[in-house]
Amino acid sequence: MRLLILALLICCSLPALAQDDNWMAPEGFTLNNRTINWEDFKGKMDRDLEQKLAARYLQPAAYVCPAIYFTADSGERLPSGRIKLAFHGNCAFQSRAFVRESTKKEHSNYILIHEQDHYDIALVYTDLLEKALSSRDYSEEKIDLEIDKIYDDIWTKYRKTQETYDNDVNPDGDLNKPMQYLWDMRIKKCLENNTDEYYQSPESALQSIKLPGQVVKRKARESALQFVVRARPLYTEFPADMKTKVLETDEWGSSSILAFYTQKYYVQEDGAMTKDNFRTLAYLFVPTTNDMYKRILIDTFTNGGSQVNIGPAFFANADSDQVKELVIMATAHQKDNQSSGTVYINRVYDNIALRPLPVKVKRFDEKLTGIESGMEGIQDGKPVKAKYKTKNEIIDALKKKYK
């Protein structure tokens, strides 16, 4: 569930249009460089909110409170006498957001996905309002009225979208999972393409829309980090520790971006407790035309459902041609009845053809490259050592084979 806050502050005064440096942003923090986690929910339900929800027979598992706010640069007076301003939008995840302790302990991420969706809706309307305000000029005499009109129109759409989402997915306070899936797709496609046109789309239309699911629009002046967070595949997370793993490279003839995402899933065997499992997905974003990027799956990293730590990702010659191949290294901790130690996962991928772009990057067989994975620790009661544990060890081995 969510609270709605939309604040517009014009940091200027006419005719001087001088920016107010003393203005403070709404309490909270911006989350456009990772996805949310339960540690972000720092608030507690207050009495007024609890009474309002109780009147609707609701006992929310969690609550978010995104706040959209704006500032405006000092403007310029056009020859026509009208005023032109450049607006800057931001979306704060306010720390009054709360989650029940019982919800955090559940073997499910439905609620977290639901709350992330609310924040993603706010991110989309932040962008739409910024563009709408910045795309026109204003009459000096009626600037407040003209800005208010744009503000009110988009605010109405934003409020309706948030309320419709909650009403569809939580009609009686219980999560409607099929409807949640439909809205997950709607919100993802709108987030990827900086639009609100898919919020009313039926599932049949969403399933037939291929491009918004495979090709993502990069916004002007958007950093690679912010882009890959917004362009993440459905039902994946981008935690803070993945920020240093984003790689923007021209190695394969275009400005491609490498990014990694985590995905949580659950396994319940007969008679056993539900177990949390994790996998890491690697993707490559390759530009197609102008500001559009195709999202290409590289590989999935997992080790029996335990967390995989992504190590170095780099380019090296792994076959006889002169184009370098992609190498990704990862590690995972392993402890079971047969083994205990660190698993080193080394994978090499062939360079892609830019036309046509593939759906998935081809992985080389270890027998071809000789760069094998391995374990360091104890296996079957005996000490074992991994052969390739560092970037330099792999580069040296490839140089000897393909010199």
matplotlib code that plots the C-alpha trace (Angstrom):
import matplotlib.pyplot as plt

x = [0.0, 1.1, 0.6, 0.4, 2.6, 3.2, 4.9, 5.9, 8.3, 9.3, 12.6, 12.5, 11.0, 10.1, 11.5, 14.9, 14.2, 16.9, 17.1, 16.4, 19.4, 17.8, 15.1, 15.3, 14.0, 11.3, 12.5, 13.7, 16.1, 16.2, 16.2, 17.1, 20.5, 19.2, 15.9, 14.3, 14.8, 13.1, 15.8, 14.5, 11.2, 12.2, 8.9, 6.1, 2.4, 1.0, -2.4, -4.0, -3.0, -4.0, -7.5, -7.9, -6.9, -9.0, -12.1, -11.5, -10.9, -7.3, -4.3, -1.5, 1.7, 3.7, 3.3, 5.4, 5.3, 7.0, 7.2, 7.6, 9.2, 10.6, 12.9, 13.4, 16.6, 16.8, 15.0, 15.3, 13.1, 12.4, 12.1, 8.4, 8.4, 7.5, 9.5, 11.3, 12.3, 14.2, 12.6, 14.3, 12.3, 13.1, 11.3, 12.0, 11.4, 10.3, 11.5, 8.1, 7.5, 6.9, 6.7, 5.5, 8.2, 6.1, 6.1, 9.9, 10.2, 7.9, 9.3, 7.8, 8.7, 5.2, 4.8, 8.2, 7.5, 4.2, 5.8, 8.6, 5.8, 4.3, 7.7, 8.2, 4.9, 6.1, 9.3, 7.4, 5.2, 8.3, 9.7, 6.4, 5.9, 9.4, 9.1, 5.7, 6.8, 10.1, 8.7, 6.9, 7.3, 5.1, 3.3, 4.9, 1.5, 0.0, 3.0, 1.5, -1.8, -0.2, 2.2, -0.7, -2.7, 0.1, 0.7, -3.0, -3.5, -0.6, -1.3, -4.8, -3.4, -0.8, -3.3, -5.7, -3.0, -1.8, -5.3, -6.4, -3.4, -4.1, -7.9, -7.2, -4.5, -5.8, -9.6, -10.3, -6.9, -5.7, -3.3, -4.8, -1.8, -3.1, -4.0, -0.6, 1.1, -0.9, 0.1, 3.7, 3.9, 2.1, 4.4, 7.5, 6.7, 5.8, 9.1, 11.2, 9.8, 9.1, 5.3, 2.0, 0.3, 0.4, -1.3, -4.7, -3.6, -5.2, -2.9, -3.5, -2.1, 0.8, 1.8, 1.8, 3.9, 7.4, 9.5, 8.9, 10.0, 13.1, 14.1, 14.5, 14.6, 17.5, 16.7, 18.8, 21.8, 20.8, 23.8, 24.6, 23.8, 20.4, 19.6, 20.2, 18.3, 15.2, 15.7, 16.0, 14.1, 10.8, 11.0, 14.7, 16.4, 19.4, 21.0, 23.6, 26.5, 25.8, 26.5, 30.2, 29.7, 28.1, 30.4, 29.9, 32.2, 32.9, 34.8, 32.3, 31.9, 29.1, 28.6, 27.2, 26.4, 26.9, 24.8, 23.9, 20.6, 19.6, 16.5, 15.0, 13.0, 11.6, 11.9, 9.8, 10.5, 8.2, 8.4, 10.9, 10.8, 10.5, 14.0, 15.1, 17.1, 19.0, 20.3, 22.2, 21.3, 23.8, 22.5, 24.1, 22.4, 23.3, 22.2, 20.0, 18.8, 19.2, 18.4, 17.0, 18.9, 18.2, 18.4, 20.3, 20.6, 24.2, 23.8, 22.4, 24.7, 23.7, 25.3, 22.6, 20.5, 23.1, 24.2, 26.7, 29.2, 30.1, 33.9, 35.8, 34.2, 36.7, 37.6, 40.3, 41.1, 39.7, 39.7, 41.8, 40.2, 41.3, 38.0, 38.1, 35.6, 33.8, 35.0, 32.9, 34.3, 32.1, 32.5, 30.1, 30.5, 29.7, 29.2, 27.5, 28.1, 30.7, 32.5, 33.3, 35.0, 34.8, 33.5, 35.2, 32.9, 34.7, 32.8, 33.8, 31.4, 31.8, 31.5, 28.1, 27.2, 25.7, 23.3, 21.2, 21.4, 21.0, 18.6, 21.3, 25.1, 26.9, 29.0, 32.2, 32.6, 35.4, 37.1, 37.6, 39.1, 40.7, 39.5, 37.8, 35.8, 36.8, 36.7, 39.2, 38.7, 37.8, 36.0, 35.2, 37.6, 40.5, 42.0, 41.4, 42.7, 41.1, 43.3, 42.0, 41.1, 42.2, 41.8, 45.5, 45.6, 43.0, 44.5, 47.9, 46.4, 44.5, 47.6, 49.6, 46.9, 46.1, 49.4]
y = [0.0, 3.6, 7.2, 9.9, 13.0, 15.2, 18.6, 21.2, 24.0, 26.6, 27.9, 31.2, 34.6, 36.8, 38.7, 37.9, 34.1, 33.6, 30.1, 29.6, 27.8, 27.4, 25.0, 21.5, 18.4, 16.3, 13.9, 10.7, 9.5, 8.9, 5.3, 5.3, 3.5, 0.3, -1.5, -1.2, -3.6, -4.0, -2.0, 1.1, 0.8, 2.8, 4.1, 2.9, 3.1, 6.1, 6.2, 8.4, 6.2, 3.1, 4.5, 5.4, 2.0, 0.3, 2.2, 0.4, -2.9, -3.0, -4.4, -3.5, -5.7, -2.7, 0.9, 3.2, 6.9, 8.2, 12.0, 13.7, 17.1, 19.7, 22.6, 25.0, 26.6, 30.3, 30.9, 33.1, 35.7, 34.9, 37.6, 37.1, 38.2, 34.7, 32.8, 29.6, 27.4, 24.1, 21.9, 19.1, 16.3, 13.9, 11.1, 10.5, 7.3, 8.7, 6.8, 7.0, 3.8, 0.9, -2.9, -5.4, -7.7, -10.8, -9.7, -9.4, -13.0, -14.5, -16.8, -14.6, -11.4, -10.6, -7.7, -6.2, -6.4, -4.7, -1.8, -1.5, -1.1, 1.8, 3.6, 2.8, 4.4, 7.5, 7.4, 7.4, 10.3, 12.2, 12.0, 12.8, 15.9, 17.1, 16.8, 18.4, 21.4, 21.9, 21.5, 24.8, 28.5, 30.6, 33.9, 36.1, 37.3, 33.7, 31.5, 30.2, 29.3, 27.7, 25.6, 24.6, 23.4, 21.0, 19.9, 19.2, 17.2, 14.9, 14.7, 13.5, 10.7, 9.8, 9.5, 7.5, 5.1, 4.5, 4.0, 1.8, -0.4, -0.9, -1.4, -4.0, -5.9, -5.6, -5.3, -6.7, -6.3, -9.7, -9.9, -11.0, -12.7, -12.9, -9.2, -8.5, -10.2, -8.2, -4.9, -6.0, -6.3, -2.9, -1.1, -2.7, -1.7, 1.9, 2.2, 0.9, 3.3, 6.4, 6.4, 5.8, 4.3, 0.7, 1.1, 0.3, -2.4, -5.9, -8.9, -10.0, -6.7, -6.7, -10.2, -9.2, -6.1, -7.5, -4.4, -2.9, -6.1, -6.5, -3.0, -0.3, 3.5, 5.3, 8.8, 11.8, 12.3, 9.1, 7.3, 3.7, 2.8, 4.5, 3.0, -0.6, -0.3, 1.1, -1.4, -4.5, -7.6, -8.5, -10.0, -9.2, -7.0, -4.7, -4.5, -2.0, -4.3, -4.7, -1.0, -1.5, -4.4, -2.2, -2.0, 0.3, -0.7, -0.2, -3.5, -5.1, -2.0, -0.2, 1.4, -1.7, -2.0, -5.1, -5.5, -8.2, -8.8, -11.1, -13.1, -14.8, -18.0, -20.5, -24.3, -26.5, -30.2, -32.7, -32.4, -29.6, -25.9, -23.5, -22.5, -19.2, -19.6, -17.1, -16.8, -14.1, -13.1, -11.3, -9.1, -7.1, -3.9, -3.1, 0.1, -0.4, 3.0, 6.3, 6.0, 2.4, -0.6, -4.3, -6.4, -9.6, -12.5, -13.6, -16.3, -17.4, -18.0, -20.3, -22.7, -24.9, -21.9, -20.1, -16.6, -16.1, -13.3, -11.7, -11.0, -9.4, -9.1, -8.3, -9.0, -11.3, -13.4, -16.8, -18.1, -17.6, -14.4, -10.9, -9.9, -10.3, -12.4, -11.7, -13.4, -13.4, -14.7, -15.5, -17.3, -19.0, -20.4, -24.1, -26.3, -29.7, -33.3, -33.7, -30.4, -27.2, -24.2, -21.7, -22.5, -20.5, -20.1, -19.0, -18.5, -17.3, -15.9, -15.4, -11.9, -11.1, -10.0, -6.5, -7.4, -9.2, -9.0, -12.3, -13.1, -14.7, -14.6, -17.9, -19.5, -21.3, -24.8, -25.1, -27.8, -25.3, -22.5, -24.6, -22.1, -24.4, -23.7, -25.4, -25.5, -24.6, -26.3, -29.8, -32.2, -35.8, -35.5, -34.3, -30.8, -29.4, -26.3, -24.3, -23.6, -20.2, -17.8, -14.4, -12.3, -12.4, -16.2, -16.5, -13.8, -15.5, -18.9, -17.6, -15.8, -19.0, -20.9, -18.3, -16.4]
z = [0.0, -0.3, 0.8, -1.9, -1.7, -4.6, -3.9, -6.4, -5.4, -7.9, -6.6, -8.4, -8.2, -11.2, -12.8, -11.4, -11.3, -8.7, -7.2, -3.5, -2.1, 1.3, 0.3, 1.7, -0.1, 1.5, 4.2, 2.6, 0.0, -3.8, -5.0, -8.6, -8.3, -6.7, -5.8, -2.4, 0.5, 3.9, 5.6, 3.8, 5.7, 8.8, 10.0, 12.2, 11.8, 13.7, 15.3, 12.7, 9.9, 11.8, 12.4, 8.8, 7.6, 10.3, 9.0, 5.7, 7.4, 6.3, 8.1, 5.7, 5.7, 4.5, 3.5, 1.2, 0.9, -2.3, -2.6, -6.0, -5.8, -8.2, -8.5, -11.4, -12.7, -13.0, -16.2, -19.3, -20.8, -24.5, -27.2, -27.0, -23.4, -22.2, -19.5, -20.1, -17.2, -16.8, -14.2, -12.3, -10.7, -8.0, -6.2, -2.5, -0.7, 2.6, 5.6, 7.2, 5.1, 7.4, 7.3, 9.8, 11.3, 10.4, 6.7, 6.6, 7.9, 5.3, 2.6, -0.1, -2.0, -3.2, -0.7, -1.5, -5.2, -4.6, -2.7, -5.4, -7.9, -6.0, -6.1, -9.8, -10.6, -8.8, -10.7, -14.0, -13.1, -11.8, -15.3, -17.1, -14.9, -15.4, -19.2, -19.3, -17.2, -19.1, -22.6, -22.8, -21.9, -19.6, -19.4, -16.8, -15.6, -15.4, -14.7, -11.5, -13.1, -16.1, -13.9, -11.6, -14.6, -15.8, -12.2, -11.5, -14.7, -14.1, -10.4, -11.2, -13.4, -10.8, -8.0, -10.1, -11.2, -7.6, -6.3, -9.1, -8.6, -4.9, -5.5, -8.2, -6.3, -2.8, -3.2, 0.4, 1.9, 0.5, -2.3, -5.6, -7.2, -10.8, -10.8, -9.1, -12.1, -14.6, -12.8, -12.5, -16.3, -16.8, -14.4, -15.8, -19.4, -18.3, -16.3, -19.1, -21.7, -19.6, -20.3, -18.6, -21.7, -20.5, -17.1, -18.5, -21.0, -20.8, -20.4, -23.9, -25.2, -22.8, -23.9, -27.6, -27.0, -27.6, -28.0, -24.5, -22.9, -25.0, -25.9, -23.3, -23.8, -22.2, -21.0, -21.9, -19.5, -17.7, -16.1, -17.0, -13.3, -13.3, -16.7, -15.7, -12.5, -14.4, -17.2, -15.0, -16.1, -14.4, -10.9, -10.4, -7.8, -8.1, -4.7, -3.7, -4.0, -7.8, -8.4, -8.7, -11.2, -13.9, -16.9, -19.9, -22.7, -26.4, -26.7, -29.2, -31.4, -29.6, -26.2, -24.5, -20.8, -18.6, -15.5, -12.9, -11.1, -8.3, -8.1, -5.1, -5.3, -2.9, -2.6, -0.3, -0.2, 1.4, 5.2, 5.1, 5.8, 2.9, 1.8, 0.3, -2.8, -5.0, -8.5, -10.3, -13.9, -16.2, -19.0, -21.7, -23.0, -26.6, -28.4, -31.5, -32.7, -31.1, -27.4, -27.5, -26.1, -26.5, -23.3, -24.0, -21.5, -20.9, -18.3, -15.0, -12.0, -9.2, -6.8, -5.2, -4.4, -2.3, -2.9, -5.8, -5.6, -8.9, -9.3, -12.2, -15.6, -18.4, -22.1, -23.3, -26.4, -25.9, -29.5, -32.7, -33.9, -32.9, -31.2, -27.5, -25.6, -22.4, -19.2, -16.0, -12.7, -9.6, -6.3, -3.9, -0.4, -0.2, 2.9, 2.8, 3.7, 0.9, 0.7, 2.4, 0.9, -2.0, -5.4, -8.2, -11.3, -14.5, -17.7, -21.1, -23.8, -27.5, -28.9, -30.4, -33.9, -33.9, -36.8, -36.0, -32.2, -30.4, -27.6, -25.6, -25.6, -26.4, -23.7, -24.6, -23.3, -20.7, -22.8, -25.6, -23.5, -20.8, -18.2, -15.8, -12.7, -9.4, -5.7, -3.0, 0.4, 1.5, -0.9, 0.0, 3.0, 0.9, 0.4, -3.1, -4.9, -7.7, -10.7, -11.8, -9.0, -10.3, -13.5, -14.2, -14.0, -16.6, -18.9, -18.7, -19.5, -22.5, -23.8, -23.7, -25.6, -28.2, -28.6]

ax = plt.figure().add_subplot(projection="3d")
ax.plot(x, y, z, "-o")
ax.set_aspect("equal")
plt.show()
